[in-house]
Amino acid sequence: MGKISFLCVMCSCNFVFSVAAEMRYLNASNRELGDHFQTNHDGENGADASIEKKTPPKLLQFTFQELKSATLNFRPDSILGEGGFGYVFKGWIEPNSTAPAKPGTGVTVAVKSLKPDALQGHREWVAEVDFLGQLHHKHLVKLIGYCIEDDQRLLVYEFMARGSLENHLFRRALPLPWPNRMKIALGAAKGLAFLHGGPKPVIYRDFKTSNVLLDAEYNAKLSDFGLAKAGPQGDKTHVSTRVVGTYGYAAPEYVMTGHLTSKSDVYSFGVVLLEMLTGRRSMDKKRPTGEQNLVAWARPYLNDRRRLYQLVDPRLGLNYSVKGVQKVAQICHYCLSRDSKSRPSMDEVVKQLTPIQDLNDMASASLRPRSTQRGKVHR
C-alpha cells in the first residue's frame, strides 16, 4: 500500500546536505537524543526494563566496497525485500567489525540501500540514523552502522530471521498461530510504549505490519524509522506536520488536520491488532464494497460479544482463546476510537495485552465449528 503525503503544513524549504555536513551530523557523539529515555520503564507502567541507560554504542561506518562484498555484490538472490526508496539485501560481516565475512559465517545482517535519486528517501535515511542510532530497546530493530560515500547511502541492521509480520499474516500458506500473534502484539506494543514514554517522546508515525519484524523466536521489533517524529513537549498538545504514512493505518484526525500525537500511533496499533485478529488487510480493494476498509467493516462487531467471534481469522479454525478474542476486540475498540483523547496510552495497552499471553481457554473446547453457526459473516 502506498505512502500518503497530503501537505497539510508545507515545508518552507528543502534541506540539501553536503557530504561533509552530513558526516559531522552522523558522527556527533552526544546528540540531544542521547538522553532520550533515561527514565526506567518497569512492570508497573507496562514497558519492560530493557532500556540502555549507558551511552549507546557508536555506529559502525562501512565503506561501500565492504558492503558490496558483504552482500555478494548486491546479488538479486540476496534481496530480502524492497521499499519505496530501495532494496534490502542479506549480508555477512565479521563480529564487531566492518569487514565482510563469508556467507554463513560471522554476523548475518540486513543492508538497506537507498536509491541515489530519492530525495525524500534521503531525508528518511538521515532520520533513521538519528533515531535508531540513539534509541535502544529489545523491541526496536538494532541499527549496526551506515555507509555514506559519494551518492551512496546504506544502513546496516541486525538480521531478523522470520521477516515481517505482514508476510506471516498475509503471504504464508500456514496461518500464524494465535499464541504467536499475541506475543507479537505485546512486543510491538512495548516498542511503541518505549518510544512514547520518555521525557522527549518519539512518535513512530508509520506503524504497520510490514514494519514489524520478527526474530527466530517471534519476538517483534519495530523497524523503519524514516518517518519518526519528535513528539510534543511542555504545554504543547501536538506537533503540526505534513501528513505522511500509509493508507488504512493513519489516524483520521491526523490525516484531516496534520496534528500529530502519540494517540496517532495508538490508532495505527489498533488497525494492526485488528488485522491480526481477522487475518484481513487494513485496505483490500479485492473485497466486496463495504468490506474494503477493515476498520469501517469490523467496527460494529467489536463491541458485540455475540458476533465478534465471526471476525476471527477463519484460517485459525477454533484454535484461539475465547477470552483472548474478547479482550483483543475490546482493545481494538478503544484504540480505534474516533476521539483521540478516548484512546488508551500504549502503556495501558501493554497492561491489557500481558495477561492474554497465559490464556488457554481454546475455542475448540467450547464453541461449535463456525460452519454451524448462524449469521456467519461473509469472508
C-alpha positions, 0 to 999 in steps of 0.5 A: 500500500502506498505512502500518503503525503497530503501537505497539510503544513508545507515545508518552507524549504528543502534541506540539501546536505553536503557530504561533509555536513552530513558526516559531522551530523552522523558522527556527533557523539552526544546528540540531544537524543542521547538522553532520550529515555533515561527514565526506567520503564518497569512492570508497573507502567507496562514497558519492560526494563530493557532500556540502555541507560549507558551511552549507546554504542557508536555506529559502525561506518562501512565503506561501500566496497565492504558492503558490496562484498558483504552482500555478494555484490548486491546479488538479486538472490540476496534481496530480502525485500524492497521499499519505496526508496530501495532494496534490502539485501542479506549480508555477512560481516565479521563480529564487531567489525566492518569487514565482510565475512563469508556467507554463513559465517560471522554476523548475518545482517540486513543492508538497506540501500537507498536509491541515489535519486530519492530525495525524500528517501534521503531525508528518511535515511538521515532520520533513521540514523538519528533515531535508531542510532540513539534509541535502544530497546529489545523491541526496536530493530538494532541499527549496526552502522551506515555507509555514506560515500559519494551518492551512496547511502546504506544502513546496516541492521541486525538480521531478523530471521522470520521477516515481517509480520505482514508476510506471516499474516498475509503471504504464508500458506500456514496461518500464524498461530494465535499464541504467536500473534499475541506475543507479537502484539505485546512486543510491538506494543512495548516498542511503541510504549518505549518510544512514547514514554520518555521525557522527549517522546518519539512518535513512530508515525508509520506503524504497520505490519510490514514494519514489524519484524520478527526474530527466530523466536517471534519476538517483534521489533519495530523497524523503519524509522524514516518517518519518526517524529519528535513528539510534543513537549511542555504545554504543547498538545501536538506537533503540526506536520505534513501528513505522511504514512500509509493508507488504512493505518493513519489516524483520521484526525491526523490525516484531516488536520496534520496534528500529530500525537502519540494517540496517532500511533495508538490508532495505527496499533489498533488497525494492526491488532485488528488485522491480526485478529481477522487475518484481513488487510487494513485496505483490500480493494479485492473485497466486496464494497463495504468490506474494503476498509477493515476498520469501517467493516469490523467496527460494529462487531467489536463491541458485540460479544455475540458476533465478534467471534465471526471476525476471527481469522477463519484460517485459525479454525477454533484454535484461539482463546475465547477470552483472548478474542474478547479482550483483543476486540475490546482493545481494538475498540478503544484504540480505534476510537474516533476521539483521540483523547478516548484512546488508551496510552500504549502503556495501558495497552501493554497492561491489557495485552500481558495477561492474554499471553497465559490464556488457554481457554481454546475455542475448540473446547467450547464453541461449535465449528463456525460452519454451524453457526448462524449469521456467519459473516461473509469472508 
